[in-house]
Amino acid sequence: MKYHIVHLEKVPEVIPELIEYFTNEWDPYYGAKGPGDAALDIKTCCQSDGLPIALVAVDHKRTALGTGALKMHSLGSRTGEQPWICALLVPQPFRKKGIGEAIINALEREAERMGYTEIYSTTNSANSILLKRGWQALRQVEPLHGQATVYRLEFQK
């Protein structure tokens, strides 16, 4: 499967797809009875020169195959820990193709480009990817879907 990763601001036409993906994946938060606003959260990431930003994997038809964001705070964040990879989502039909790891890699490079020396993430599904990439587990937290792990990656100097 061929795809490339771009800033969301370059492909705003995929926002409706992303809203649907967020709502389906995280219904307790973004669903009709949840407190979240997927459209607002996604649209605030439509920039490339400061946080928050979102990256999107798109194919040649500009179908969104996955996304991830870089934000100042996330689930489990503490004072002084920033930035955070969050909202990492690859819909079921596109999983197990390396898209999630490619998005993580691109977000790591974005954080490094912005001058950060470390980066954080909370996940209950991408543990093996983060560990393989050299991330260090810090602690456990209890977000929406049960227990998750907070990770940190320090960039090589």
C-alpha positions, 0 to 999 in steps of 0.5 A, a space after each residue: 500500500 502506497 501512502 505519504 504523510 502530510 500535515 493535516 492543513 495540506 489535506 483539509 478535505 479528509 477532516 470529515 473522514 477523521 471525524 468519523 474515525 474518531 467518533 467510531 473509535 472513541 465513542 465514549 468520548 466523541 460519540 453522541 453522549 460523550 463530552 468531546 468534540 471531534 470536529 473542534 479537536 481535529 480542526 485545531 490541529 490544522 497548522 504546521 508551525 506550532 502545536 497542536 499539529 496533526 499529520 495524516 497518512 493519505 493514499 493517492 486518492 487522498 483517503 485518510 489511512 491514519 492520523 496522529 497529533 502532537 500536542 502540549 498535553 494528553 491523558 496522563 500528562 504532568 507539569 513539565 512533560 511535553 509535547 505529546 503524541 496523541 490521537 494516534 489512529 489507524 482505522 481497522 482496514 489499514 492496520 498492520 501495514 506500518 502506517 501507525 509506526 510511520 506516523 509516530 516516526 513523522 511526529 517524532 521528527 516534527 517534535 525534534 524539528 521544533 527543538 524538543 529534546 523529549 516526547 511523550 505518549 499514552 497508549 493502550 494499543 501501540 505499546 510494542 511499536 513504542 518499545 521497539 522504537 526505544 521509548 521508555 515506560 514511565 507509569 500506568 494511567 486509567 483513561 477511557 478504555 482501561 489501563 494505559 501506559 505513559 511513555 517517554 522518548 529522549 532524542 539523541 543529542 
